[in-house]
Amino acid sequence: MKYSTLVILLSFLISVTLAASGCTGVQPTDTMTPSETTVPETPTVQPTVTPSHSVDEMVAFVRDAVAFANEQGKEAALEVFSDPNGSFTRGDLYIYAYDFDGTTLAHPINQEKIGVNRLNETDVVGNLYIRDLRDVAENGSGFVYFYYIDPAQNLTVQPKLGYVERVDETWWLGSGIYGVEAPATA
């Protein structure tokens, strides 16, 4: 074997060995972000829609509705909350109301559910979401992640982050936004 052929073959073998062992890959630098140097253990689920409202906007909306209910009284507030053209319906952001037994008191999008006990209703993945929302409201306020029909997306089922707040010891209000990931505290 000629010397030049041996050198080429040896260089090729060394290159293959180095590449296979990872010695020729990009090494992390101080300017690289963690996402450039590590692979996440669990890929995140990307929402199928872009949120049209922020979490802060949703929380303020529910707090405004609770204040309205306390100022106007339960019956007057429920009438407004049930109106699909009312001041507490803003497209896919709307207020719903339930008693602590799970009966729907107001829902501007699904008015046929008013008067129906939905405590044992599940979403498409089996979450008892009304029960979960109720349980959070019993403790004051907070978030629940579930799946629900999005009126702004041709009534398709989408991930939804709900925020609920207790009005008094008999009923609670909530709202939700689509296309957001569940917060770590949900």
N, C-alpha and C positions, 0 to 999 in steps of 0.2 A: 504494500500500500504506500502510496506517495505520502510524503511529509505534509503537503498542503491539504490533502484529503483528510488526513488524520487530524489536523488542526481544525478544519471545518467541522468534522464529525464531533470532536471533543467540545468545541464551542457550542454546537447545537445541543449536545447532551447537558452541558452546564446550564444553558439558557432554559431548557425544559425543566430541569430540576429546580432552578430558582423560581420559575413561574409557578410550578406546582406547589412549592412550599410557601408561596405568598410573599416572597422576598422582593418582588418587583411591583407590588400593589402600591396604591397611594397611601402614604403615611399621614396620620393626623397632624395638623399644624395648629398653632395657637389661634389662627383666624378661622378655622373650620368650626361649624356649629355641631352640637351632638348628633343632630339628625344626619349629618354627612358622614359620621364615623360609626354609628351604631344602627342596628336594625331593631325596631320596636318588637317586644315580645308578643304583643297582641295588636294586630292592625286595628285602627279605629274605623268605626262605621261612618261613612260619609252620609250626611242627610241627603234626601232626594229632592228637597226643595230649599230655596234660600229663605231664611227667616225674613218676614216682612215687618216684624216688630222685635224690639230688644227685650231682654229679661227685665231690665229696669222699667221699661214702659209697661210691661204686663203687670208687674208688682204694683206700680203706681195706679194703674187702671183698677185693679182689685181693691186697693185701699180707698180709692175715690168712691167705688161702688159701696163699700162697707160704710163709709161716712154718709153717703146718700141714703142708704137704708136706715141708718140711725137717725138721720134728720127727718126723713119723709115717712117713716114707719114701714113695717113689713109689707102690708098689702099694696100700698102705692108703689113701693120699690119693685115688688114682684111683677107688677103690671108693666113697668118700664123695662125691666130686665127681660121680659118675654117678648117685647116688641122687636121684630127683625129690623125695623127702621128707626128704632129708638136711639137715644144718646149713649147707650151702653152696648151697642153693636157697631163694630167698625170693621166690616169685612170678615176676615177670619179671626179677629180678636173680638170676643164677646164674653159677657158675664153669664154664668149659669148658677143656679141656686138649688140647694138640697137641704132637707132636714137631716138630723143625725140618724134617722132610721134608714136613710138611703132613698127616700122618695124625692123625685124631681119636682121642685117648686117653680122653677123658671128655666127656660132654654129657648132662645130666639131662633135657633137653627132647627132643632128637633122638637117642635111644639107638641107633637104627638106623644112625647115622653113625659109631659107634665102630668103629675098625679101617679106616675108609675114608679114602683119601688125597683131600683136598679142596683141594689147593694150587692147582689151576687152576679152581676153582669161582668163578663170577661172581655178583654180585648183579643186581638188575633193571635197573640202569643200566650194567652191564658192568664194574664194579670187580672186580678179582681180590682180593677182600677177605681171604681166608685168607692169601694171599701177602703182602698189605700188613700184616696183623697180625703175621705171622711176621717180616717184615723189621724191624718196629719192635721186636719182642721180641729179635731178635738183637743189637740195640744196647742192651739193658737193659730199658727200659720206655717207654711212651708211648701216644698216642691215635691212633685211626683212625676215620674217619666212613664209614659204609656203610649199606646197606638190608638188613633182615632181618625174618623173620616174628616178630610180637609175640604171645606166647601170651596176654597180657592183653587183646588187642584182636581177639578172634575169629580169630586166626592170620592177620591181614592184614599185608602188608609195610609197614614203617614205617622212617623214618630212625633210625639207631642210632649212638651214639657208643660205641666200644669202647676199653677200656683193657687193655693187656697188659703182662706182666712175665715175664722169663726166670727159671726156677727154677734150671736149671743148663745146661750146654752141650748137653743132649739134648732138653729140653722146656720149654714155657712155658704160662702160664695167662692167662686173660682173662675179662672180663665186659663188660657193656654196658648202657646205659640208652637208652630210647626218648624221643622227643619233645624232643630238645635240638638246638641248632644246632652245627655243627662249630666248635670253637675256632680262632682264627687260627693256632695252632701245629700243628694237626692235619695 
